[in-house]
Amino acid sequence: MGTPYGEIGVVNAMNNDMKNKMRQKVKTLFNYWHNITLPSNYNVVSLPGESFDFETHVADRAGKKNQNENLLLWMYENDSKLHNKFKKTVEKHGKDSGHTFLYLRENVPPISSFKVLPTFAWYDFCGNPTKQRFNCLYNKDVNKNTVAVVTYNTRTRLHKHLHPMVMPHLGGNYVEKANCEVLTNRLPYVLFSHNYKQKKHGIPMVMTALTNSKQLANVYNKNSKRFSSIEDNNLLLPKISLKKTGKGKRAGKVINNIKNIYMDILLGSEDDKIMEQHKITKNQLSGYKRTITHKRKVNKLKEFVIGLSK
Ligand SMILES: C[S@@+](CC[C@H](N)C(=O)[O-])C[C@H]1O[C@@H](n2cnc3c(N)ncnc32)[C@H](O)[C@@H]1O
């Protein structure tokens, strides 16, 4: 593949049709986010593996419309061999590009590490949703203009290693359910969610894109079909459709608020802060706490928390 990044683009072990389509989907979403957010200083976070196609796209686009743009491109690779293979070339192209390229040999940090700036992050793990991987997004503070795309392998065997909010006993697409229903606690809009395989008999994956930007969600969901060759799973959360009508808008708000109250209690926030933030009385707070205690007692807390997002 001829890219300004020469060898990086050419050494591409993942250059198969399906992966290309998925990457294209992420690049298109990045364009939307970039056009709508119009960021001056911003983070893009990625796991390039052996393909720098997405990263090349981002770097090429940065600063084209607005010369004052300042892109911080954070690329992570925890495999030393791969990191050594690409390090020099990436550093060189970083210098030439005029942007800040960071290619780091370490575990990608949680998305909260980037919260001071608008952030587009692609956590292309392709591994199981383990505690460490799922916690990169789950319950994390984010900048108000954030997109997170996450890719997990859905063939999970050693269930004890999974994040506790990823629940095989729910059956069906439980990894996708966890993405669309649990990870939405801080990034409430699902932009797309696709199940795919890189090869015909390959490992099944799910890629889900989430945001907290209502504006982006509205624009993207209106137009996405025109720009994509991949069928959407139509996994828009009910919350989004509720917001379309006046009545639904209020209902959506109330549901969201109750969910946030429960989450704050579960996260151990102080009573005073919860009452002040959600404008509820001490009695009401006690009621919410009683529900949690009861659900915990009857071993139904996880299902209850998941149900809040539905
Ligand atoms: C699926 S590949 C990325 C593919 C690439 N985004 C593309 O478009 O083809 C994932 C890469 O991230 C690395 N990786 C996986 N988990 C990681 C983590 N927690 N921190 C840093 N690197 C990780 C893997 O070694 C692998 O090289």
The ligand as a MOL file (V3000), in Angstrom:
LIG
                    3D

  0  0  0     0  0            999 V3000
M  V30 BEGIN CTAB
M  V30 COUNTS 27 29 0 0 0
M  V30 BEGIN ATOM
M  V30 1 C -5.6770 -6.0820 16.5660 0
M  V30 2 S -4.1330 -5.3590 16.6070 0 CHG=1
M  V30 3 C -4.4230 -3.7520 15.9730 0
M  V30 4 C -4.7780 -3.7090 14.5390 0
M  V30 5 C -4.8040 -2.3380 13.9000 0
M  V30 6 N -5.5490 -1.3600 14.6560 0
M  V30 7 C -5.3500 -2.4150 12.4910 0
M  V30 8 O -6.0370 -1.4880 12.0660 0
M  V30 9 O -5.0620 -3.4210 11.8230 0 CHG=-1
M  V30 10 C -3.8860 -5.0170 18.2980 0
M  V30 11 C -2.4470 -4.6400 18.6380 0
M  V30 12 O -2.4440 -4.0370 19.9280 0
M  V30 13 C -1.5420 -4.6820 20.7850 0
M  V30 14 N -2.2140 -4.6870 22.1090 0
M  V30 15 C -3.2060 -5.4880 22.5390 0
M  V30 16 N -3.6050 -5.1520 23.7590 0
M  V30 17 C -2.8650 -4.0710 24.1220 0
M  V30 18 C -2.8080 -3.2490 25.2830 0
M  V30 19 N -3.5980 -3.4530 26.3290 0
M  V30 20 N -1.9160 -2.2290 25.3160 0
M  V30 21 C -1.0880 -2.0040 24.2520 0
M  V30 22 N -1.0840 -2.7640 23.1350 0
M  V30 23 C -1.9550 -3.7770 23.0580 0
M  V30 24 C -1.3300 -6.0680 20.2030 0
M  V30 25 O -0.0200 -6.5260 20.4870 0
M  V30 26 C -1.5380 -5.8390 18.7130 0
M  V30 27 O -0.3370 -5.5340 18.0760 0
M  V30 END ATOM
M  V30 BEGIN BOND
M  V30 1 1 1 2
M  V30 2 1 2 3
M  V30 3 1 2 10
M  V30 4 1 3 4
M  V30 5 1 4 5
M  V30 6 1 5 6
M  V30 7 1 5 7
M  V30 8 2 7 8
M  V30 9 1 7 9
M  V30 10 1 10 11
M  V30 11 1 11 12
M  V30 12 1 11 26
M  V30 13 1 12 13
M  V30 14 1 13 14
M  V30 15 1 13 24
M  V30 16 1 14 15
M  V30 17 1 14 23
M  V30 18 2 15 16
M  V30 19 1 16 17
M  V30 20 1 17 18
M  V30 21 2 17 23
M  V30 22 1 18 19
M  V30 23 2 18 20
M  V30 24 1 20 21
M  V30 25 2 21 22
M  V30 26 1 22 23
M  V30 27 1 24 25
M  V30 28 1 24 26
M  V30 29 1 26 27
M  V30 END BOND
M  V30 END CTAB
M  END
